[in-house]
């Protein structure tokens, strides 16, 4: 499995989906819960003749089981090959129920997603908790993904920005023979350069972390905006993700972030995750 990004005609970010390949011509695409209708329309409106599209959202649900001890949890409750690597996908039994196990983690830790029928989720959830897992919420997950520099839809990923501005260069294959939406615009941007670039900042945030769309300042001028912000409990620092004028998107650049009317200092970080930059924990 892998990530896929979808552009509009201007090369701007329409959406992001995880893609599971079950067979030569059988795929499951997974998107953010809030993007269900939006992304179904994106796919339906571009569906070529000979392909079918079915929305299974109301039939299946997902549990994220992640953390250094997640393999030990699955060893107690799953009939699965837990040695398969990062980004692997397998059919398995979890708590005696049929499930798909995806070796991914939006938290940036060792972990799996359990995809199963909604009717089976309560039994699987009880088994996961019974095996020693602790529930955690979206605020925690948001802080964890920001430490990894993972983008979120409609914040870091939106039609305000192009794929290149979003730092998604490695997902763009301009040399593929197939045409795709936004290809011409992206080819032009590749030649002309991008106005902004995605950056990670460490912020001297004081009493509050940077909220969405906090302005970024440099030498008395607005030069960008934040797209996410949270306290990073693993790195013990306030982190912001954002878009910054390209000439300033250089490691070590000093900026100011305006947080609820107060400007706080911030520094551009290297273009790698702040937590586990080599992804050793994800691949453990």
N, C-alpha and C positions, 0 to 999 in steps of 0.2 A: 504494500500500500504506500501511498505518497500523498503529498499536497498538490492541489491544482489551483491556479489563479485565473480568473476570468476578467477580461478587459472590455471596456466599451470602445466605441469607434475612435475615441481620443487617446486610447491607451491607458485610461484611468481605471482604477480598481473597482470592479462591480462586486466581486465576492471571492471568497476562498472556500474550497471544499476538500475534505479528505476523500480519497478515491481508493476503494477496495476492489481488487480484481479477483473474481471468483473463477472465471473461465475466459476463453479467448474473446468472447463477445458478451460477457455478463459482468456488469459492474454495479457496485453500490456507492453512491455519493452521499456523504454525510456533511451537514452544514450546521451552523449555529441555530439553536431553537428559535430565536427571534427572526431568522432569515428563511424559515420554511417556505412561506408563500412567495417571497421575493425570488428565492433561488429556483423554485419550481417553475416560475414564469420565465426566468432566464434560460433554463434548459428547454422548456416547452417551445419557446419562441424560436429557438435555433435548432430544433430537432430535425435531422435529415430524414428523408424518406427511407423506410426500412428499419428504423429503430423505434422501440417503444419505451415509454417513460411511465413509471408507476410510483406514486407517493405511498410509502409504507410507514410514515411517521406515527400514525395512531396504533400501529401493530407492534412496534419494537421500541425498546428503551435502552439506556446505556448507564452503566455504573463505571466510575473511574476508581481503580484500585491502584494506588501509587505510594511509593516510599521505599526506603531501604529494605524493609521487611516484607514487601508485597509478594515476593516469590515464596516465602515461608507460608503466607496465607494460602496461596493457591496450591501448595503442596498438600495441604490438609483437605481441600474441598474440590479439586479439579482433576479430571482425567485429561491431561494435556501435556504437550512437549514444552516444558518451561525453559528449555535450552535454546529455543529458536530466537534469533537475534532481533534487534531493533527494527521496526517497520515490518515485521512479519505478521502474517494473518493465518489463523487456523480455526478449523471447526473443532469444538471441544465439548466436554460435559462439565458443568459447574453446578455443584450441589444436585447432581443427577439430572440437570436440565440442559437441553441443547442450547449452545451459545457459540458465538464467534468471539475469539480472543484476538485483539489487536495489540501488538507490542508498541504502544505509544503512550506518551504522558505529557499533557499540557502543563503539568507542574514542573517538568524538567527533572524527574527522578525515575528510577527503576519503576516500571509499572505496566499495567495492561488496562485496556477498556474491555468491558464485558458487554456485548450486544446480544440481547435476547428478547423473546416475546414479552410484552408487558405483563401478561398473566403469570410469567415465571419470575419476574423481577423480585417480588416480595420474598420468595423462598431463597433466591440467590443472595439478596441483601442480608437476610438473617444469617445465612451461612458465612458470609464474609465477616460480619460483625462477630459472630460466634468464634471465628478463627483468629480473632485478635485485632481486627482493624478498628480504627476510630473514625467516626464521621467528620467530615470537614465541609465548609461551605464555600460559596462563590467569592466572598471577600478574601478568604485565604488563597483560593486558586488564582484570583486576580493578582495578588501580590507575588505569588510564586512564578506565574508566567511572565510578569514584568521583569523580574530578576534575570530571566532567560532571554529577554528581548522578543518574546513571542507576541505577534500582533493579534489584535482583536477586531472583529468586524464592526464597522460603523464608528470606530474610534480611530485606531491606527490604520485600518483598511477601509477606504471609502473613495467615492468618485471625486473627492477633493484633491486626490493625488494619483499620479501615474504609477505603474508598476516599478519603473526605475526609481522614482522618487521614494517609493516605499522600501527600497533596498532589496527588491525581489529579483535582482539580475539573474541569479542562478536558475530561476524558473522560466526564463524567457529564452526560447530557441528560435532565433530569427533565421537560422539556416535550414530549418525543416522545410520540406517541399510543400506541405499543406499551408493553405491560407488560414488565418484565424482572425477573429475580430480584433481590431486595434493594431494589427501587425505593421501597417504602413506608418501609423503615428509613432509607434515605438521605434521603428527603424530611423525615422527622422530625429527623434529625441536622442537616440544612440549617437547620431552624427553631430547634432547641435549641442548636446549636453543638457542636463537637468537643472531646473531653477532651484530646487530644494533637494535635500537628502535626509533620509531617516537617521536619527541619532539616538544614542542612549546617554543620559546625563546622570551624574551624581549631584544631588542638590542639598545645599545647606538649608533645609526646609523649615526649621524652627518648629512651630506648633502644628503645622498642617503640611501634608504632602501636596504636590502640584496637582490641581484638578484638571480635567479635560479643557483644552483650549486656553491654558494660561499663556500669556504672551512671553516670548523670549526677546531679550534686549541685548544690544551690543553697541557700545559707544553712543548711547542715547537714541538708538533707532530700534524699531521693532524688526526683528530678522527671522521670526518663525513663531511656532506655537507648540505646546505640548499636546500629545494625543492620549497619554495615559500617565498616571502617577500613583505610587504607593510606597509604603515602607517595606524594604527588603529585609526580612527577619534573618535570612541565612547569611547575608553580607553585612548586616547591621548598618544600613544606610538608606536614605531616601532616594528613590530612583524615579526618573521621568523618561518616557519615550516621547519623541517629538520630531517635527520637521523643521529643518534649519537651512538657511541660505547656503548654497553649495560651497562657496568660498570659505565659509566658517565651519563647515563640517569636518574639522580636523582635530585629531586627538589632542587634548590639552587646552583647547580654546576655552577661554573664560567668558561666561555669559551671566545674565541675570534673568531669573524667572519671576514673573509677577504673580504672587500667590495671595489672593484676596486683598489686593491693593498694596501689598508689601513686596518689594523686590528683594529676592534672595539669590545668593551667588550659586552658580552651577558650573560644572566642567564637563566637556565632551569626553566620552570614554571610547576605548577601542571598539571596533566593529566585531565584537565577539560577546557571547553571553557573560554577564558579570558573575554568574554562579555556574560552576562546572564548565568552563569554556571549551574543554575538549570532549564534553559529553560522555565522560567515563561512567557517570552514575546511570545515565540513560541506557548505556550499552552493557551494564554489569551483568 
